Amino acid sequence: MPIATIDEKWRVTIPKEARKAMRLAPRTPLKVRLNKGSLVIQPLRRGVDSRERDTLTWLIAHPAKVEPRKLKGLNLDRMEDEMW
């Protein structure tokens, strides 16, 4: 099994075998969660229920469709935590 490492900027490189098997491309949005002490990374594909996507991913996917009333409820601190 290939091993991934975390660099100084907290980035993880997904091994080539895994990228090919999952058909991942650069900029593919990924959902990251904890499950019983393991880190689970799943690609978000088209057709995924928008409620499953985090706020930042939704905003990136819909930049022209954001209504001002939706911006009021954004928690930028939480979004920053999700990024890091």
C-alpha positions as CSV (number, residue, x, y, z in Angstrom):
1,M,0.0,0.0,0.0
2,P,1.4,3.4,-1.0
3,I,2.2,5.9,1.8
4,A,1.3,9.6,1.7
5,T,3.1,12.2,3.8
6,I,2.2,15.7,4.9
7,D,4.5,18.5,3.9
8,E,5.4,21.7,5.8
9,K,2.3,23.5,4.4
10,W,-0.1,20.6,5.6
11,R,-0.6,19.4,2.0
12,V,-1.0,15.7,1.4
13,T,-0.1,14.2,-2.0
14,I,-2.4,11.4,-3.0
15,P,-0.3,8.5,-4.4
16,K,-0.5,8.0,-8.2
17,E,-2.1,4.6,-7.9
18,A,-5.0,6.0,-5.8
19,R,-5.5,9.0,-8.1
20,K,-5.7,6.8,-11.1
21,A,-8.1,4.2,-9.4
22,M,-10.4,7.0,-8.2
23,R,-10.1,9.0,-11.5
24,L,-9.1,12.1,-9.6
25,A,-8.1,15.3,-11.5
26,P,-6.4,18.5,-10.2
27,R,-8.9,20.7,-8.4
28,T,-11.3,17.8,-7.7
29,P,-13.2,18.8,-4.5
30,L,-12.7,16.3,-1.7
31,K,-14.7,15.7,1.4
32,V,-12.5,15.0,4.4
33,R,-14.0,13.4,7.6
34,L,-12.9,11.4,10.6
35,N,-14.3,7.9,11.0
36,K,-13.3,5.8,14.1
37,G,-9.8,7.2,14.2
38,S,-9.2,7.2,10.5
39,L,-9.1,10.0,8.0
40,V,-11.5,9.4,5.1
41,I,-11.1,11.4,1.9
42,Q,-13.9,11.1,-0.7
43,P,-14.2,13.0,-4.0
44,L,-17.4,15.1,-4.4
45,R,-18.8,14.2,-7.8
46,R,-21.5,16.0,-9.9
47,G,-24.9,15.1,-8.7
48,V,-23.9,14.9,-5.1
49,D,-26.6,16.4,-2.9
50,S,-25.6,20.0,-2.2
51,R,-26.3,19.5,1.5
52,E,-23.4,17.2,1.6
53,R,-21.0,19.8,0.3
54,D,-19.3,22.2,2.7
55,T,-20.0,26.0,2.3
56,L,-16.6,26.7,0.7
57,T,-17.0,24.0,-2.0
58,W,-20.6,25.3,-2.7
59,L,-19.3,28.8,-3.1
60,I,-16.5,27.8,-5.5
61,A,-19.0,25.7,-7.6
62,H,-21.6,28.5,-7.7
63,P,-19.7,31.9,-7.7
64,A,-22.3,33.7,-9.9
65,K,-25.3,32.3,-8.1
66,V,-24.6,33.5,-4.6
67,E,-27.4,35.7,-3.3
68,P,-26.5,38.5,-0.8
69,R,-28.9,37.0,1.8
70,K,-26.8,33.7,1.7
71,L,-23.6,35.6,2.5
72,K,-25.0,36.9,5.8
73,G,-24.9,33.4,7.4
74,L,-21.3,32.5,6.4
75,N,-19.0,31.8,9.2
76,L,-15.6,32.7,7.8
77,D,-13.7,31.4,10.8
78,R,-15.3,27.9,10.3
79,M,-14.5,28.1,6.6
80,E,-10.9,28.8,7.4
81,D,-10.8,25.9,9.8
82,E,-12.2,23.6,7.1
83,M,-9.4,24.7,4.8
84,W,-6.7,24.0,7.3
